[in-house]
Amino acid sequence: MSTTKRRTADQRGEALGIQSIEVGLKLLRPILEAGGPLNLKALAAAAGYSPPKAHRYLVSLIRMKLVEQDPVTGRYGLGDLAFELGLAAIGLFDSEGLGRTAIRRLRAATRHTACLVVWANGGATVAAVEAGVGAIFLGIRVGSILSLLRSASGRVFLAHMPREGTQEVLARELAETPMEAASVTALSEQVRREGISRIRDSMMVGLSAVSAPVFDHDGRLAYALTVLGQTEAFDTSIDGEIVQAVASQCRELSARLGFRAKMTG
């Protein structure tokens, strides 16, 4: 870096870095986003480099075990060190701590009560609550167990947990509130299709809610984030601000936990 550039960076309060490292590591992102190995041409194009330039940096990344090249196909994928770093990062995450931060953001964004809901104590259980601005008592507190069929949060677990995990709780609910098996299946399919659970006046009259899943690095349901409030001032439309805020927060949180949606096509 020239003296002039160094002085300018110092004046802006920026930390000086090593540009070649930044350039090389930029090649990891396309592999990550592709969900699998790429050939040199595709990888270079995704990073905005010429193939010869990309190849030079890939040689170093391979030596550092951040990238590996398939000897048969010639494609480049993540190396052993990249996987070790990823697993270490996941292990350092406080998953539920991130969830608690997320519901605070949702409360601030929507001004409605936000909850972190986990599977515990034999059901969908409220683990943390952030009361909405000016919210009246909604009957939701830490430790509350929510219905699988009649709550937005419960339906997320019904849709995304393995059936053997919810079977006992579901059987108890169906004994009290009979519902056709086809209707239970339809509820689950709708939540999976829309990516969000939406209920108006179901768990109790005058209360509506939206809830969405957060997945971990293995694609398993980690927990649900839920926003709820009085029906008269609560928009559950699929393109509404509340639904979009919850869905966006859950996608971001799932990504931080290492979840990668399956590639289609």
N, C-alpha and C positions, 0 to 999 in steps of 0.2 A: 504494500500500500504506500502511495506517495506521501510525502510530508504534508502536502496540502489536504489530501483526503483524510489523513490521520487527524489533523487539526480540526477539520470540519466535524468528524465523528466525535471527537472529544468535546467540542463546543455543544453538540446536541445531547451529550450525556450518554451516548451509545457505547456499549461494550465492543471492543475490537474482537473480531473472530478470524477464523481461517477459512477463506472463501472456498478453497479446494474441498474441504470437508463438507461444507454446505452443498456444493455442487454434486459431489458424489452421493451423499445421502438422499438427495432428491430422487434418485433412481429407485429407492425402496417404496415410495408411495404408490407408483403405478402397479407394482406387484401386489401390494396389499389390497388396493382397490379392485384389482382384477380377480382376486380370490384364487389365483393360481399362477403358474409359470407363464412367462411371455417370451416371444422370440426377440432378438436384438432390435429388429426394425420397429416392432410395436412398442417396445420399451423405450427406445430412443425418442420416438415420436411423442409418446405420452409425457416424457420429461422435457421435451422441447430441445433435444440435442441431436446432433448428427450421429449416425451409427458409429463412426470411428471414435468420436469423443466419448460416447456412452461406453464403448468397449474398454477404453483405457481405464475409466473409473470402475467398471465392473471387475476388472482384473484385481484391483486393490480390495474391493468389497468381498470378492471370493477368498482372497488371502486372509481376510479378517473374519471369515465364516459368517458374514452378514448376508451373503448371497451364495447360492450354489448353482452350477450349470449341469443340467441333465446330459450325461454323456451320449445318450441315444438321440434325443430330440434337439439338443442344443439350446433348449429354452432355459431361462433364468428364473429361479424361484428363491424364496427366503432360505437362508442358511441356518445352521444350528444355533449360532449365537443370537440371531434375530429371534428365534423361538424361545431361547432361554431368557432373553430380555423381556419378551412378552409375558411369559409365565411369571417372572419375578414381579413385573409391574402389577399383574392381576393380584398376586398374593399380597402386595402392599396396599391394595385398595381397601378402604372401609366401605363396603358396598352399601350398608344401611345408612352410614354417615352421609354418603352421596345422596341417598334417597331423601334424607331429612333436609339437606340443602335444597334439593329439587322442589320439595313441597313448600318451602319458604318462598322460592321464586314463583311458584304457581299462585300462592296466596297474594303475593305482591302484584302479579300480572293480572289476575282475575278479580281480586278483592273478595273472593269467596273462600270458604273453608277448604283446606287441602289436607289429604291424609296419605300416609304411607301404610299400605296394607300387605301383610305377609301371611304365609300359610303356617299356622301354629295353633296349638290347643284344639286341634281337630276341626279347624275351619279357617276361613278368611278373617284374619284378626288385625285390628287397627294397632299399628306399632307406634305411630306418631301422628299428632294433629296440630295444624296451624289454623287457628280460628280466623274466619274472615273478618273483614272490616265491618264493624257494627253488626256482626252476626248474632242472631238470637240463638238460644239453646237448641241444638239439633239432635240431641240424644246420642252423639258420637263422641266417644272418649277412648283413650288408650285402653286396650284390652277388650273392646267391643268385638263380638263375633258377628259377622255379617252373613246374611242368607246367600247361598249359592245361586238361587233362582230369582230372588226378588231384589237383589242389590246389584248395582253396576260393578262394584269390586268383585263380588262373588262370581259373577258371570265371566269375568276375566280368568279366574282360576278354573271355572268349569270348562272354558274353551281351550285353555292352554296347558293345563296340568294333565298328566296321564290319567285316564279314567280310574285306574286302580287306586290312585291317590285320593280321589274325591268320592269314590263309590259309596263308602259307608255314610258319609255326611249327606250325600244326595238321596240315599235310600230313606234316611230319617225325615228329610224334608218332604219327599214324595208321599210318605205315609201321612203327613199332616196336611199337605196341599197337593192332592192328586194332579198329575199332569201327564199327558200322553208322552211316550218315549219319543215320538216324532217331533213333538213341540220342544223337548229338551235338546234334541239334536239340532233343530232349527235355530234355537237361541245361540248355541255354540258356534254354528256355522256363520251366523250373522256377525258375531263378535270377531271371528277370525277374518271374515271377508272385509269388514270395515276397518279392522285394526283398532277398534275402540268399542267400549260398552257404554250405551246411553240409555238412561231410564228417567221417565217423568212420572211422578206420583206413584211410585211402586212400593218402596220399602215403607214409606208412610205418606199419607196424603199431604200435599203441599211441599214435598221434598223431591228434588231432582238431582241427578248426579251423572258424571261421566268418569270413566276409568279406562286406563290403558296399561298394557303389560310392559315390563322391563325384563329383558332377557340377558343371561350371562354368556360367557365365552363359549359354553357348550350348547347354546341355543335353548337352555332350560329357563322356565319362568322363575325369575328371582323374586319379584314382588310386583305390586300394582301401585300406580299413583292415581289418586282419585280427587276430584273436585266436586263439591256439592253445595247446594244452597236452596233458598226458597224458590219454588217453581215460577212464581210470577215475575221474578227478575233473573231467571236462569235460562240461557239459550243452549239447547242441546242439539241444534242443527249441525250436521256433519261438517259444514264449511264455516261454522261460527267461530268466534274468537276463543271461546272456552275450549271447545274440542280441539282446535288447532294448537292451542297452547299446551294442552295435556299431551297430545300426540307428539309434538315437537320435543318436549322435555323428555318423554320416554325414549324416543329415537336417540337423542343425544346421550342419555344415560346408558342405554343399551350399548352404544358404540364405545363408551368409556369402559364398560365392563368386558369389552372384547367381542361383543356379538357382531357378526357379519351376516346380513341377510343373504339368502341363497340367490345366486345369479340365475336369471331366467333367460330363455331363448337359446 
